[in-house]
Amino acid sequence: MAAFGIPGGAEIWIILVVALIIFAPTVIAAWLIWLAVARRSKFAPPSAPAGWFPDPSTKHELRFWNGATWSSDVSDGGVQTQDPV
């Protein structure tokens, strides 16, 4: 496998290192953005008015935000029940 005049199988390592150098910053940036969005979406912003929001625990479809904290009121398929936070 001396296609590029590199002895042995070293060319695959060179290709992997070059790919890592090229793509690593993009992958790291995408991961950091995903992490920030995932964290932000789990909690209603402090200024959010009271209302139904996606359940941050993901156990239910919706959970009621009373304007300050999550309540135990949850909803699945339009059926409201109680589930402590």
N, C-alpha and C positions, 0 to 999 in steps of 0.2 A: 504494500500500500504506500508506495512512494510516489503518489500522483503529483505532489507538489515538490518533489525532491526532498521530502522530510522522511528520515528513516523510521522504520517500524510503524507503529500506529499512532505516532505523535500528532498527526494532523487532526485527528478527532478531538484531542485535548485542546489544540489551538482553536479549533472551531467552537468548542464549548466555552472556552474562556472569552473569546471575542463576543459570542452571543450573550454571555453573562454580563459583560461590560456594557453592551448595548442595551439590553432589556432590563437589567436589574433596577435601574432608577425608575423606569416606568412601572414595573411591578410593585415596587415599594411604595411609590406615590399612589397608585391605585388602591393598594391595601390600606394605606393611611386614610384616604378619602372614604373608603368603605367603612372603616372602623369609626370614623367621626360621624358618618351618617347613621350607622347602626346605633351608636350610643344616643344620638340626639333623638332618633325616632322612638326610643323606648320610653321617653318621658315627655309629658306635655310641658310646653314652656311655662314658666311661672306666671306669665301674663295671660295665659289662655283662659277664656271664660269657662264656666262650668259647662259640662256637656259630655257626650259619649265619644270616646276615643278608642283606637285599637288597644287591646289589653297588653300592657307592657310585659306581662308574664307569658303571653302567648297561649295561655290555657283556655282562653275564651275569645270570642270575636271582639267584643267591646267591654270596656270597663268605664264606670262613671268617674270623671274628674270633677271634684266639687269646687274647683277654683284654687285650692291650696294643696290637696292630697288626693290620692286615689281612694275611692270608697270601696266597700265590699259588694256593691251592686254591679252585676255582670249581665251580659246578654249574649245569647247564642241563638241564631235563627229567629230573632225577634222575641224569644222567651227570656224574661228577666228572672234572675235568681240571685242568691247571695253566695259569695265566696270570699272569705277574708283575704286580704292582701298578703 
